[in-house]
């Protein structure tokens, strides 16, 4: 697959960005995070690990450093996959690690950005490919993903479900797999199942849901890492 993904190019252009984000809000589905559904939030070295408020969104003055939060717009990040929580927080065996099990106190409306869109277009015109690539990108992409989060909030969503940056390394998938030059994500006979296989969903809940009591802390545990494994291969030093 060689070429440019047009919706991604338009997302990079501030003059065209909101038009594409409007499509995202229309074309991606809403998913309910049901009341009582458990998910995890990990903290490394919190000052008061037994205090439930330590597991809420960071203070407003610290917002604006993550993929979806902005200045004055805090976001609580979580996942139902503990390994992903460890990766996302860059935790090491030397760290003091604590995990809170969180549960919504009501059904929460989330925009599901992990969904594989069915589109009658090429991969170069695909909104699905644009969003897929956006969440595989590093911090240079955050301006775009933050704009999507703000628009989702303004549209009445409680948060978004988004693909973890570490999805591929967690699942062993390869980025942008193709067959005969065609993207498997777009043209696989079971494209939706294929996409789910290599995607770990994260939750981003807007505002301060623990303080607002829309999410409760069910329990808090210390996490002790007892084994870590890696699978990799050698590659060239220069190309």
C-alpha positions in Angstrom: 0.0 0.0 0.0 1.8 3.1 -1.2 0.1 6.5 -1.3 -1.6 9.2 0.7 -4.7 8.8 2.9 -6.8 11.8 2.0 -8.9 12.1 5.2 -5.7 12.0 7.2 -4.1 14.7 5.1 -7.2 16.8 5.7 -7.1 16.2 9.4 -3.6 17.6 9.4 -4.9 20.8 7.7 -6.5 23.1 10.4 -8.7 24.6 7.7 -10.2 21.2 6.8 -10.0 19.4 10.1 -13.4 20.2 11.5 -15.1 18.9 8.3 -13.4 15.5 8.8 -14.2 15.5 12.5 -17.9 16.1 11.7 -17.7 12.9 9.6 -16.1 11.0 12.5 -19.0 12.0 14.7 -21.5 10.9 12.1 -19.9 7.7 10.9 -18.4 6.1 14.0 -20.9 4.4 16.3 -21.9 5.2 19.8 -21.2 2.4 22.4 -22.5 2.2 25.9 -20.1 1.6 28.8 -22.7 -0.1 31.0 -23.3 0.8 34.7 -21.1 -1.5 36.8 -18.7 -2.6 34.0 -15.2 -2.9 35.5 -12.1 -1.3 34.0 -8.7 -0.3 35.4 -6.7 2.8 36.0 -3.0 2.5 36.9 -0.9 5.0 38.8 2.8 5.0 39.3 3.9 6.3 42.7 0.8 8.3 43.7 1.2 10.4 46.9 -1.7 8.7 48.7 -2.3 5.4 47.0 -5.3 4.5 49.2 -7.1 7.8 48.4 -9.7 7.2 45.6 -9.3 10.7 44.3 -5.8 9.8 43.2 -7.3 7.7 40.4 -9.5 10.5 38.9 -8.3 12.6 36.0 -5.1 14.6 36.7 -5.7 18.1 38.1 -6.8 20.6 35.5 -3.5 22.5 35.7 -1.7 19.3 34.5 -4.1 18.6 31.6 -2.9 18.9 28.1 0.0 16.3 28.0 -1.9 13.2 26.8 -3.3 12.0 23.6 -6.9 13.3 24.2 -6.8 15.8 27.1 -6.3 19.5 26.5 -5.5 22.5 28.7 -8.5 23.0 31.0 -10.0 19.7 29.6 -9.0 16.8 31.9 -9.5 13.2 30.8 -9.5 10.0 32.8 -7.7 7.2 30.9 -8.4 3.5 31.6 -8.5 0.1 30.0 -9.9 -3.4 30.6 -6.4 -4.8 29.8 -4.0 -4.5 32.7 -0.9 -5.2 30.5 -1.9 -2.2 28.4 -2.2 -0.1 31.5 1.4 -1.0 32.4 2.6 -0.1 28.9 0.7 3.2 28.8 2.1 4.3 32.1 5.7 3.2 31.1 5.9 1.3 34.5 9.0 -0.6 35.4 9.8 -3.3 38.0 11.3 -0.7 40.3 8.1 1.4 40.4 5.5 1.5 43.1 2.4 0.5 41.0 -1.2 0.7 42.1 -4.3 -0.2 40.2 -7.8 1.0 40.8 -10.8 -1.0 39.6 -13.3 1.5 38.5 -17.1 1.1 37.7 -19.5 3.5 36.1 -22.4 4.5 38.3 -24.6 5.0 35.2 -24.6 4.0 31.5 -22.0 6.2 29.7 -22.2 7.2 26.1 -18.9 6.7 24.3 -17.8 7.4 20.7 -16.2 4.1 19.5 -13.2 4.9 17.5 -12.0 1.3 17.5 -14.9 0.3 15.2 -13.9 -0.8 11.7 -15.9 1.2 9.3 -17.5 -0.4 6.2 -16.7 1.9 3.3 -17.1 1.6 -0.4 -13.9 3.5 -1.2 -10.2 2.7 -1.6 -7.8 2.8 1.3 -6.5 6.1 0.1 -10.0 7.7 0.6 -10.8 5.8 3.8 -11.8 7.5 7.0 -11.2 4.2 8.8 -7.6 4.1 7.6 -7.1 7.7 8.6 -8.3 7.1 12.2 -6.4 3.8 12.4 -3.2 5.5 11.4 -3.8 8.5 13.7 -3.8 6.3 16.8 -0.7 4.5 15.7 1.1 7.9 15.5 3.2 9.4 18.3 2.8 12.8 20.0 2.9 14.9 16.8 -0.6 13.6 16.2 -2.0 14.7 19.6 -3.4 18.1 18.3 -5.7 16.1 16.0 -6.9 13.5 18.5 -7.5 16.3 21.1 -9.7 18.1 18.6 -11.7 14.9 18.1 -12.2 14.5 21.9 -13.3 18.1 22.3 -15.8 17.7 19.5 -17.1 14.5 21.0 -17.6 16.2 24.3 -19.5 19.1 22.6 -21.7 16.5 20.9 -22.8 15.1 24.3 -20.6 12.1 24.6 -19.2 11.1 28.0 -15.9 9.9 26.4 -14.4 7.9 23.6 -13.1 4.4 23.1 -9.9 4.6 21.2 -7.2 2.1 20.1 -4.2 1.9 22.4 -0.9 3.0 20.8 0.5 -0.3 22.1 -2.2 -2.5 20.5 0.1 -4.1 17.9 2.9 -4.9 20.4 0.4 -6.4 22.8 -1.3 -8.6 20.1 1.7 -9.3 17.9 0.1 -7.7 14.9 2.0 -5.9 12.1 1.1 -2.4 11.0 -0.6 -2.0 7.7 -0.6 -5.6 6.6 -1.3 -6.1 2.9 -2.1 -8.9 0.4 -1.2 -8.1 -3.2 -0.7 -4.5 -2.2 -4.2 -4.2 -0.7 -4.8 -3.4 3.0 -6.1 -6.4 4.9 -7.9 -4.0 7.3 -10.0 -2.8 4.3 -10.4 -5.9 2.2 -10.1 -8.9 4.5 -13.3 -11.0 4.2 -13.8 -10.7 7.9 -12.4 -7.1 8.2 -14.2 -6.2 11.4 -13.1 -9.4 13.2 -9.5 -8.9 11.8 -9.5 -5.3 13.1 -10.7 -6.3 16.6 -8.0 -9.1 16.8 -5.2 -6.5 16.6 -6.9 -3.6 18.6 -6.9 -3.1 22.3 -9.5 -0.6 23.3 -8.8 2.1 25.9 -11.4 4.4 27.6 -11.1 8.1 27.8 -13.7 9.7 30.1 -14.2 13.4 29.9 -13.9 15.7 32.9 -13.4 14.4 36.4 -15.8 11.4 36.6 -14.8 10.2 40.1 -15.2 13.6 41.6 -18.6 13.9 39.8 -19.6 10.5 41.1 -20.4 9.1 37.6 -17.5 6.6 38.2 -16.7 4.9 41.5 -13.5 3.3 42.8 -14.5 -0.3 43.5 -11.1 -1.4 44.9 -7.4 -0.4 44.9 -4.6 -2.9 44.8 -0.8 -2.8 44.7 0.5 -4.4 41.5 3.7 -6.4 41.8 5.4 -7.4 38.6 6.8 -10.9 38.8 7.6 -11.7 35.2 8.1 -9.7 32.0 8.7 -11.2 28.5 9.6 -9.7 25.1 9.5 -11.1 21.6 11.5 -9.2 18.9 13.9 -9.5 16.0 17.1 -7.8 14.8 16.9 -5.2 12.0 19.3 -3.1 10.0 21.2 -0.2 11.6 20.8 2.0 8.5 18.6 1.8 5.4 
